[in-house]
Amino acid sequence: MLVYFLRTVFNIGLEPSFIWVYIFLFFVIFYFLNKYTWTLNQVEEFINDKENEVTLNRMIWVFWAMLIIPTVVYTIIFKE
């Protein structure tokens, strides 16, 4: 879609090179995600540690805010 947008707006004929860039970036991003993500055991240890209870309580508020605020905003926008 971005390639189509760039081609129509800027009249660029570089679609194949953009496709290869996106494929390369896709693999690079998932390489770093795989390298730096926690295992399930590490997550469970973090959750069970009492020192992290304050952090987890704050994050649950962030989670609910991220869920409720866009819902309310979209409801107001598309009310009509």
Order of alpha helices (4+ residues) and beta strands (2+ residues): alpha-alpha-alpha-alpha
